[in-house]
Amino acid sequence: MSANLSAIFYLISGVLFILALRGLSSPETSRQGNFFGILGMVIAITITFLYIGNFSAGFIYVLIFLLIGGSIGAFIAFKIPMTAMPELVAGFHSFVGLAAVFVAISAFLNPEVFNLGTAGNIKLASLIEMSIGAAVGAITFSGSIIAFLKLRGIMTGSPITFKGQHLLNALILISIIIVTYLLCSTQSSNLFWILIAVSFLIGFLLIIPIGGADMPVVISMLNSYSGWAAAGIGFTLENSALIITGALVGSSGAILSYIMCKGMNRSFFNVILGGFGATEQSFANTGKEQKPVKSGNAEDAAFLMKNASSVIIVPGYGMAVAQAQHALREMADTLKKNDIKVSYAVHPVAGRMPGHMNVLLAEANVPYDEVFELEEINNDFANVDVAFVIGANDVTNPVAKTDPQSPIYGMPVLDVEKSKSVLFVKRSLSPGYAGIDNELFYKENTLMLFADAKKMTKDIIKNL
Amino acid sequence: MEIDPFIFRLSIFILSIFIGYYVVWSVTPSLHTPLMSVTNAISSVIIVGAIIASLAGNSENIFDTANLFGFLAIILAAINIFGGFLVTQRMLQMYKKKKKDK
């Protein structure tokens, strides 16, 4: 197949990928969008085979490896519980990154096949492009591995910081630029390996100081990186499908990071430089312990809800940890049978990745038109009888609106305290991720329900 | 003077960033998780490069170093393609409206 014809087909698959993202603008069109994505991928792969036109023994091996990878992927996709989506996505990012590194290495070792010149004498532009692809790919890989380990709980979710961290990172970033420059002028393969090694290192160092609740930003950022890595390789291979996709994914991840940062009222650099709350923690925990708290049990909660006419449920990461979403939906069903209006309020940074809560609620068969975003529902709290906060904390803290001293001041929060009464399911009074006390605990109209989220919800159902 | 093909690729790249920007802003926030998994799947179109890399070179030695990296990249990208699209499909199946419920 001629290069021109195959380029047109790559363009078509690029367009199909755009349509795949476009489909996600509403749940009705989303499944069709996903189909477009699959179609685009099939076209891209088929065209590549036809373009190479080499159906020798190597082709069989390609198919075999494709099937091996494919079955592993399919197996994971069907087995993974929905609560594990954040770590799955982080893991997948690491694969994209590593694949980019491998393709770059292969292109470096064997530039002739990609029309990039000969080994030791690669075209300058191609060398720069593949260096960028390899470096960004390596950063994506090691960064995503750390994110994966943190989300899985294998590694501590709290920030790991040490003295001189920022200086070290800055030095490494500068050295990456120098190594790339030297690599381009000498074409030395040793420098290429050094570049990749140093990039792995910086990816690792960039993510370790970032804490668990900042993961939505990190995952989105790594999503963006994986796109830029793919685009870099796309330039090397002169492949428009790869360039278009890389640009789409890159900007998609960047927008998600932006939305997540806005949801926390923090600048991107503030998150990336890490260690949120580490400095404020000591101040926040002092002098507030002795305030009175009203605590109740499932019976009290059930009584309050039975007499309500409307309930807003505010889910957070704690619900995901306790896997309480199914119990929660059962509770909502029971309430609805008693003609109580139920809706859900989801904060943009609730959970560990963008849209985390929505997926879990969808898994529990909560219809998506009962689930609302912060801006859509925030005014309704004033007219609602009961706000049921389950596993969320910082995103409901009124301090963000009142106390300019607070580290979360200015963060958009759900106006939970405006509802007639607040039920707050939590295991203990411990402060949330930001390390600050939640004023809501001590409000007159708040009833604390100290228990595991799932168990408490089930107990409430029994009492309804 | 003739325009370097690189400039055309750069144009595609820049324009695609803008397309991405507007398309992604129109994605409803409740579908942000599927958005991430589907972008994951489509960025694995990098498999195109992996296939070229693994079929490169002389056919006597299928497994020289450069090809080997290509094969490894194929496995990784294939995991992502199948895993990414299927898990997205699985998630999207769950987003339903009220209707037949209860």
HADDOCK unambig.tbl for C-alpha pairs under 7 A between the chains (distance, minus, plus):
assign (segid A and resid 17 and name CA) (segid B and resid 42 and name CA) 6.85 0.50 0.50
assign (segid A and resid 21 and name CA) (segid B and resid 23 and name CA) 6.77 0.50 0.50
assign (segid A and resid 21 and name CA) (segid B and resid 24 and name CA) 6.95 0.50 0.50
assign (segid A and resid 22 and name CA) (segid B and resid 23 and name CA) 5.71 0.50 0.50
assign (segid A and resid 24 and name CA) (segid B and resid 27 and name CA) 5.37 0.50 0.50
assign (segid A and resid 24 and name CA) (segid B and resid 28 and name CA) 6.90 0.50 0.50
assign (segid A and resid 24 and name CA) (segid B and resid 31 and name CA) 6.59 0.50 0.50
assign (segid A and resid 25 and name CA) (segid B and resid 26 and name CA) 5.48 0.50 0.50
assign (segid A and resid 25 and name CA) (segid B and resid 27 and name CA) 3.99 0.50 0.50
assign (segid A and resid 25 and name CA) (segid B and resid 28 and name CA) 5.15 0.50 0.50
assign (segid A and resid 26 and name CA) (segid B and resid 28 and name CA) 6.17 0.50 0.50
assign (segid A and resid 27 and name CA) (segid B and resid 95 and name CA) 6.43 0.50 0.50
assign (segid A and resid 30 and name CA) (segid B and resid 92 and name CA) 6.89 0.50 0.50
assign (segid A and resid 31 and name CA) (segid B and resid 89 and name CA) 6.77 0.50 0.50
assign (segid A and resid 31 and name CA) (segid B and resid 92 and name CA) 6.28 0.50 0.50
assign (segid A and resid 34 and name CA) (segid B and resid 85 and name CA) 6.99 0.50 0.50
assign (segid A and resid 34 and name CA) (segid B and resid 89 and name CA) 6.91 0.50 0.50
assign (segid A and resid 37 and name CA) (segid B and resid 42 and name CA) 6.84 0.50 0.50
assign (segid A and resid 38 and name CA) (segid B and resid 85 and name CA) 6.95 0.50 0.50
assign (segid A and resid 41 and name CA) (segid B and resid 45 and name CA) 6.53 0.50 0.50
assign (segid A and resid 45 and name CA) (segid B and resid 48 and name CA) 6.18 0.50 0.50
assign (segid A and resid 48 and name CA) (segid B and resid 48 and name CA) 6.24 0.50 0.50
assign (segid A and resid 58 and name CA) (segid B and resid 55 and name CA) 5.93 0.50 0.50
assign (segid A and resid 58 and name CA) (segid B and resid 62 and name CA) 5.99 0.50 0.50
assign (segid A and resid 59 and name CA) (segid B and resid 55 and name CA) 6.99 0.50 0.50
assign (segid A and resid 62 and name CA) (segid B and resid 51 and name CA) 6.94 0.50 0.50
assign (segid A and resid 62 and name CA) (segid B and resid 71 and name CA) 6.84 0.50 0.50
assign (segid A and resid 65 and name CA) (segid B and resid 71 and name CA) 6.75 0.50 0.50
assign (segid A and resid 65 and name CA) (segid B and resid 74 and name CA) 6.50 0.50 0.50
assign (segid A and resid 65 and name CA) (segid B and resid 75 and name CA) 5.59 0.50 0.50
assign (segid A and resid 66 and name CA) (segid B and resid 74 and name CA) 6.10 0.50 0.50
assign (segid A and resid 66 and name CA) (segid B and resid 75 and name CA) 5.86 0.50 0.50
assign (segid A and resid 66 and name CA) (segid B and resid 78 and name CA) 5.66 0.50 0.50
assign (segid A and resid 68 and name CA) (segid B and resid 75 and name CA) 6.73 0.50 0.50
assign (segid A and resid 69 and name CA) (segid B and resid 75 and name CA) 4.36 0.50 0.50
assign (segid A and resid 69 and name CA) (segid B and resid 76 and name CA) 6.34 0.50 0.50
assign (segid A and resid 69 and name CA) (segid B and resid 78 and name CA) 4.71 0.50 0.50
assign (segid A and resid 69 and name CA) (segid B and resid 79 and name CA) 4.47 0.50 0.50
assign (segid A and resid 70 and name CA) (segid B and resid 78 and name CA) 4.95 0.50 0.50
assign (segid A and resid 70 and name CA) (segid B and resid 79 and name CA) 5.02 0.50 0.50
assign (segid A and resid 70 and name CA) (segid B and resid 82 and name CA) 5.27 0.50 0.50
assign (segid A and resid 72 and name CA) (segid B and resid 79 and name CA) 5.88 0.50 0.50
assign (segid A and resid 73 and name CA) (segid B and resid 79 and name CA) 3.98 0.50 0.50
assign (segid A and resid 73 and name CA) (segid B and resid 80 and name CA) 6.17 0.50 0.50
assign (segid A and resid 73 and name CA) (segid B and resid 82 and name CA) 5.14 0.50 0.50
assign (segid A and resid 73 and name CA) (segid B and resid 83 and name CA) 3.94 0.50 0.50
assign (segid A and resid 74 and name CA) (segid B and resid 82 and name CA) 5.44 0.50 0.50
assign (segid A and resid 74 and name CA) (segid B and resid 83 and name CA) 4.99 0.50 0.50
assign (segid A and resid 74 and name CA) (segid B and resid 86 and name CA) 6.61 0.50 0.50
assign (segid A and resid 76 and name CA) (segid B and resid 83 and name CA) 6.37 0.50 0.50
assign (segid A and resid 77 and name CA) (segid B and resid 83 and name CA) 4.92 0.50 0.50
assign (segid A and resid 77 and name CA) (segid B and resid 86 and name CA) 5.84 0.50 0.50
assign (segid A and resid 77 and name CA) (segid B and resid 87 and name CA) 4.73 0.50 0.50
assign (segid A and resid 78 and name CA) (segid B and resid 87 and name CA) 6.92 0.50 0.50
assign (segid A and resid 89 and name CA) (segid B and resid 37 and name CA) 6.24 0.50 0.50
assign (segid A and resid 92 and name CA) (segid B and resid 40 and name CA) 6.73 0.50 0.50
assign (segid A and resid 92 and name CA) (segid B and resid 80 and name CA) 5.97 0.50 0.50
assign (segid A and resid 93 and name CA) (segid B and resid 40 and name CA) 6.57 0.50 0.50
assign (segid A and resid 95 and name CA) (segid B and resid 76 and name CA) 5.52 0.50 0.50
assign (segid A and resid 95 and name CA) (segid B and resid 77 and name CA) 6.76 0.50 0.50
assign (segid A and resid 96 and name CA) (segid B and resid 44 and name CA) 6.09 0.50 0.50
assign (segid A and resid 96 and name CA) (segid B and resid 77 and name CA) 6.43 0.50 0.50
assign (segid A and resid 99 and name CA) (segid B and resid 73 and name CA) 4.46 0.50 0.50
assign (segid A and resid 99 and name CA) (segid B and resid 76 and name CA) 6.09 0.50 0.50
assign (segid A and resid 99 and name CA) (segid B and resid 77 and name CA) 6.37 0.50 0.50
assign (segid A and resid 100 and name CA) (segid B and resid 46 and name CA) 6.99 0.50 0.50
assign (segid A and resid 102 and name CA) (segid B and resid 69 and name CA) 5.27 0.50 0.50
assign (segid A and resid 102 and name CA) (segid B and resid 70 and name CA) 6.55 0.50 0.50
assign (segid A and resid 102 and name CA) (segid B and resid 73 and name CA) 5.80 0.50 0.50
assign (segid A and resid 103 and name CA) (segid B and resid 49 and name CA) 6.26 0.50 0.50
assign (segid A and resid 103 and name CA) (segid B and resid 50 and name CA) 5.65 0.50 0.50
assign (segid A and resid 103 and name CA) (segid B and resid 53 and name CA) 6.84 0.50 0.50
assign (segid A and resid 103 and name CA) (segid B and resid 69 and name CA) 6.73 0.50 0.50
assign (segid A and resid 103 and name CA) (segid B and resid 70 and name CA) 6.03 0.50 0.50
assign (segid A and resid 103 and name CA) (segid B and resid 73 and name CA) 6.57 0.50 0.50
assign (segid A and resid 106 and name CA) (segid B and resid 53 and name CA) 6.12 0.50 0.50
assign (segid A and resid 106 and name CA) (segid B and resid 66 and name CA) 4.43 0.50 0.50
assign (segid A and resid 106 and name CA) (segid B and resid 67 and name CA) 6.81 0.50 0.50
assign (segid A and resid 106 and name CA) (segid B and resid 69 and name CA) 5.85 0.50 0.50
assign (segid A and resid 106 and name CA) (segid B and resid 70 and name CA) 6.38 0.50 0.50
assign (segid A and resid 107 and name CA) (segid B and resid 53 and name CA) 6.90 0.50 0.50
assign (segid A and resid 109 and name CA) (segid B and resid 66 and name CA) 5.85 0.50 0.50
assign (segid A and resid 110 and name CA) (segid B and resid 66 and name CA) 6.16 0.50 0.50
assign (segid A and resid 113 and name CA) (segid B and resid 56 and name CA) 5.81 0.50 0.50
assign (segid A and resid 113 and name CA) (segid B and resid 57 and name CA) 6.98 0.50 0.50
assign (segid A and resid 227 and name CA) (segid B and resid 43 and name CA) 6.24 0.50 0.50
assign (segid A and resid 230 and name CA) (segid B and resid 43 and name CA) 6.43 0.50 0.50
assign (segid A and resid 230 and name CA) (segid B and resid 46 and name CA) 6.27 0.50 0.50
assign (segid A and resid 237 and name CA) (segid B and resid 49 and name CA) 6.85 0.50 0.50
assign (segid A and resid 242 and name CA) (segid B and resid 45 and name CA) 6.29 0.50 0.50
assign (segid A and resid 242 and name CA) (segid B and resid 46 and name CA) 6.36 0.50 0.50
assign (segid A and resid 243 and name CA) (segid B and resid 13 and name CA) 5.82 0.50 0.50
assign (segid A and resid 244 and name CA) (segid B and resid 12 and name CA) 6.78 0.50 0.50
assign (segid A and resid 244 and name CA) (segid B and resid 13 and name CA) 5.95 0.50 0.50
assign (segid A and resid 244 and name CA) (segid B and resid 16 and name CA) 5.49 0.50 0.50
assign (segid A and resid 245 and name CA) (segid B and resid 42 and name CA) 6.71 0.50 0.50
assign (segid A and resid 245 and name CA) (segid B and resid 43 and name CA) 5.90 0.50 0.50
assign (segid A and resid 246 and name CA) (segid B and resid 43 and name CA) 6.22 0.50 0.50
assign (segid A and resid 247 and name CA) (segid B and resid 13 and name CA) 6.02 0.50 0.50
assign (segid A and resid 247 and name CA) (segid B and resid 16 and name CA) 5.59 0.50 0.50
assign (segid A and resid 247 and name CA) (segid B and resid 17 and name CA) 4.86 0.50 0.50
assign (segid A and resid 247 and name CA) (segid B and resid 20 and name CA) 6.95 0.50 0.50
assign (segid A and resid 248 and name CA) (segid B and resid 16 and name CA) 6.10 0.50 0.50
assign (segid A and resid 248 and name CA) (segid B and resid 17 and name CA) 5.70 0.50 0.50
assign (segid A and resid 248 and name CA) (segid B and resid 20 and name CA) 4.41 0.50 0.50
assign (segid A and resid 249 and name CA) (segid B and resid 39 and name CA) 5.66 0.50 0.50
assign (segid A and resid 249 and name CA) (segid B and resid 43 and name CA) 6.81 0.50 0.50
assign (segid A and resid 251 and name CA) (segid B and resid 17 and name CA) 5.86 0.50 0.50
assign (segid A and resid 251 and name CA) (segid B and resid 20 and name CA) 5.73 0.50 0.50
assign (segid A and resid 251 and name CA) (segid B and resid 21 and name CA) 5.77 0.50 0.50
assign (segid A and resid 252 and name CA) (segid B and resid 20 and name CA) 6.18 0.50 0.50
assign (segid A and resid 252 and name CA) (segid B and resid 21 and name CA) 6.60 0.50 0.50
assign (segid A and resid 252 and name CA) (segid B and resid 24 and name CA) 5.73 0.50 0.50
assign (segid A and resid 354 and name CA) (segid B and resid 32 and name CA) 5.38 0.50 0.50
assign (segid A and resid 354 and name CA) (segid B and resid 33 and name CA) 5.70 0.50 0.50
assign (segid A and resid 355 and name CA) (segid B and resid 29 and name CA) 6.32 0.50 0.50
assign (segid A and resid 355 and name CA) (segid B and resid 30 and name CA) 5.26 0.50 0.50
assign (segid A and resid 355 and name CA) (segid B and resid 31 and name CA) 6.12 0.50 0.50
assign (segid A and resid 355 and name CA) (segid B and resid 32 and name CA) 4.76 0.50 0.50
assign (segid A and resid 355 and name CA) (segid B and resid 33 and name CA) 4.92 0.50 0.50
assign (segid A and resid 356 and name CA) (segid B and resid 33 and name CA) 6.17 0.50 0.50
assign (segid A and resid 358 and name CA) (segid B and resid 30 and name CA) 5.39 0.50 0.50
assign (segid A and resid 359 and name CA) (segid B and resid 91 and name CA) 6.89 0.50 0.50
assign (segid A and resid 362 and name CA) (segid B and resid 94 and name CA) 5.37 0.50 0.50
assign (segid A and resid 362 and name CA) (segid B and resid 95 and name CA) 5.39 0.50 0.50
assign (segid A and resid 363 and name CA) (segid B and resid 94 and name CA) 5.65 0.50 0.50
assign (segid A and resid 365 and name CA) (segid B and resid 94 and name CA) 6.79 0.50 0.50
assign (segid A and resid 367 and name CA) (segid B and resid 95 and name CA) 6.88 0.50 0.50
assign (segid A and resid 367 and name CA) (segid B and resid 96 and name CA) 5.38 0.50 0.50
assign (segid A and resid 367 and name CA) (segid B and resid 97 and name CA) 4.83 0.50 0.50
assign (segid A and resid 367 and name CA) (segid B and resid 98 and name CA) 5.05 0.50 0.50
assign (segid A and resid 368 and name CA) (segid B and resid 95 and name CA) 6.16 0.50 0.50
assign (segid A and resid 368 and name CA) (segid B and resid 96 and name CA) 6.22 0.50 0.50
assign (segid A and resid 368 and name CA) (segid B and resid 97 and name CA) 6.01 0.50 0.50
assign (segid A and resid 369 and name CA) (segid B and resid 97 and name CA) 6.38 0.50 0.50
